[in-house]
Amino acid sequence: MAVTHLLYLHGFRSSPQSTKARQMAARVRERHPQVHWWCPQLPPSPRAAMDMLLQGVAGWPRMEMAVVGSSLGGFYATCVAQATGCRAVLLNPAVHPARDLAKYIGEQTAWHDPGERFLFEPHFVDELRALETGPLARPENFFAVIAKGDEVLDWREMTARYAGAKIELLERGDHALSDFDAHIDEVFEFLDLSPGPR
């Protein structure tokens, strides 16, 4: 069934202004203008982020929705997909964010606007831990693009987490997937978005 609703989730300290988010938005706008696109700015609190997302997609058709997430957004995208049964694309997804983000407690700056600051509070680590889900309920609904050259996350942990899913394992690459242009066609093929008007 073709996807009519698409959610994109950015990573830690990132925003809807990230390069990949803008590339995805432009592609949807140009080729799939009738698809409902939502790319929210996520709050620092993981619990608040997930509450906002699950409320936001509550009225979406489960079989015709999909989610794409990068880094921490990939962790959230997995939570959304596990809760709804929808398709998910993960771009270098965070696998153990409670462990990895514990060292970022305190004031942080936003990547795309260094003047914008937010507080990553100690209890946010507990909120991340509480959101962890078990094995993938439907591995066939997941597609992970993982770069061995990721300088932030361990590609071995990512591939182990998404065992059974479709995985594109890049020999090099980086955490930001700077060559996302080379993989966007495969991402959209997996998403199977509703075709634009002829």
C-alpha positions in Angstrom: 0.0 0.0 0.0 1.5 3.4 -1.1 2.5 5.7 1.7 0.4 8.9 2.0 1.9 10.3 5.3 5.6 10.7 6.0 7.3 11.8 9.2 11.0 12.8 9.3 12.9 13.0 12.6 16.2 14.9 13.0 19.0 14.0 15.3 20.4 15.3 18.6 21.2 19.1 18.4 19.8 19.1 14.9 16.6 20.5 13.4 14.3 20.4 10.4 17.0 22.6 8.7 19.4 19.7 8.5 20.7 18.8 5.0 19.0 15.4 4.9 15.7 16.8 6.1 15.7 19.5 3.5 16.7 17.0 0.8 13.8 14.8 1.8 11.3 17.7 2.0 12.3 18.9 -1.5 11.9 15.4 -3.0 8.5 15.0 -1.5 7.4 18.5 -2.6 8.6 17.9 -6.2 7.6 14.3 -6.8 4.9 13.5 -4.2 3.1 16.8 -3.5 0.0 15.1 -2.3 1.9 13.2 0.5 1.4 14.7 4.0 4.9 15.7 5.2 5.7 16.4 8.8 9.2 17.3 10.0 8.8 18.8 13.5 11.4 20.4 15.7 11.9 17.9 18.5 12.0 19.0 22.1 15.1 18.1 24.2 13.0 15.8 26.5 12.7 12.3 24.9 9.4 11.7 26.7 8.0 15.0 25.5 9.3 14.2 22.0 7.6 10.8 21.8 4.4 12.1 23.3 4.3 14.8 20.6 5.0 12.4 17.8 2.5 9.7 18.9 -0.2 12.4 19.3 0.7 13.9 16.0 0.4 10.6 14.1 -2.6 9.4 16.1 -5.0 10.1 13.2 -2.7 8.8 10.4 -3.5 5.6 8.5 -1.2 2.9 10.0 -0.7 1.0 6.7 -0.1 4.2 4.7 2.3 6.0 6.9 6.1 5.8 7.3 8.9 7.4 9.3 12.5 8.4 8.5 14.9 9.2 11.3 18.6 10.2 11.5 20.8 9.4 14.5 18.7 10.0 17.6 15.8 10.5 15.2 16.4 7.0 14.1 15.9 5.8 17.7 12.7 7.8 17.9 11.6 6.5 14.4 12.1 2.9 15.7 9.9 3.7 18.7 7.2 5.1 16.4 7.4 2.1 14.0 7.3 -0.4 16.9 4.2 1.4 18.3 2.3 1.8 15.0 3.5 -1.1 12.8 4.5 1.4 10.0 7.5 1.3 7.7 10.7 3.0 8.9 14.0 4.1 7.3 16.9 4.7 9.8 20.0 6.7 8.8 22.9 5.9 11.1 20.4 5.3 13.9 21.3 5.7 17.6 21.1 2.3 19.3 22.0 3.1 22.9 21.2 6.8 23.2 20.8 6.7 27.0 24.5 5.5 27.3 25.9 7.7 24.5 24.1 11.0 25.4 24.9 10.8 29.2 28.1 12.8 28.5 26.1 15.6 27.0 24.1 16.6 30.1 24.1 20.3 30.5 23.7 23.3 28.1 23.9 22.5 24.4 23.9 24.6 21.3 21.9 23.8 18.1 24.0 22.8 15.1 22.1 25.1 12.7 21.9 28.0 15.0 24.7 28.3 17.5 22.8 31.1 19.2 20.1 28.7 20.1 20.7 26.9 23.3 18.9 24.2 25.2 19.4 22.2 28.4 19.9 18.5 28.2 18.8 17.5 31.7 20.0 14.4 33.7 16.6 12.8 33.8 16.4 12.9 30.0 18.8 9.9 30.1 16.3 8.0 32.2 13.6 8.9 29.7 15.7 7.5 26.8 16.2 4.3 28.7 12.4 4.0 29.3 11.8 4.3 25.6 14.0 1.4 24.6 12.1 -1.3 22.8 12.9 -5.0 22.4 13.6 -6.9 19.1 12.0 -5.5 16.0 8.4 -6.7 15.9 8.3 -6.6 12.1 11.9 -6.5 10.7 10.7 -6.4 7.1 9.3 -2.9 7.8 12.7 -1.5 8.5 15.5 -0.3 6.2 18.7 1.0 7.8 21.5 2.9 6.0 24.6 2.4 8.0 28.1 3.9 7.4 31.1 2.0 8.6 32.9 5.3 8.6 30.5 6.8 11.2 32.7 8.7 13.6 30.0 8.9 16.3 28.2 5.6 16.4 29.5 2.0 16.0 28.3 0.4 12.8 28.5 -3.1 14.4 26.0 -2.1 17.1 23.7 -0.6 14.5 23.7 -3.7 12.2 23.1 -6.0 15.2 20.2 -3.9 16.4 18.5 -4.1 12.9 19.2 -7.8 12.3 16.6 -9.2 9.9 15.9 -5.8 8.4 17.0 -4.5 5.0 20.4 -3.0 5.6 22.6 -0.9 3.3 26.1 -1.1 4.8 28.4 1.6 3.4 32.1 0.8 3.4 33.0 4.4 4.3 30.7 7.4 4.7 30.3 9.5 7.8 27.7 10.1 10.6 26.0 12.9 8.7 25.8 10.7 5.5 27.2 13.5 3.5 26.7 11.4 0.4 22.9 11.0 1.1 22.2 12.0 -2.6 23.7 8.7 -3.6 21.2 6.8 -1.4 18.0 8.8 -1.5 16.6 6.9 -4.5 16.8 3.6 -2.5 15.2 5.3 0.5 12.3 6.5 -1.5 12.0 3.1 -3.3 11.6 1.4 0.1 9.1 4.1 1.3 6.9 3.5 -1.7 5.2 6.9 -1.5 2.0 7.6 -3.3 2.8 8.7 -6.8 2.3 12.4 -7.8 -0.4 13.5 -10.2 0.4 12.6 -13.8 
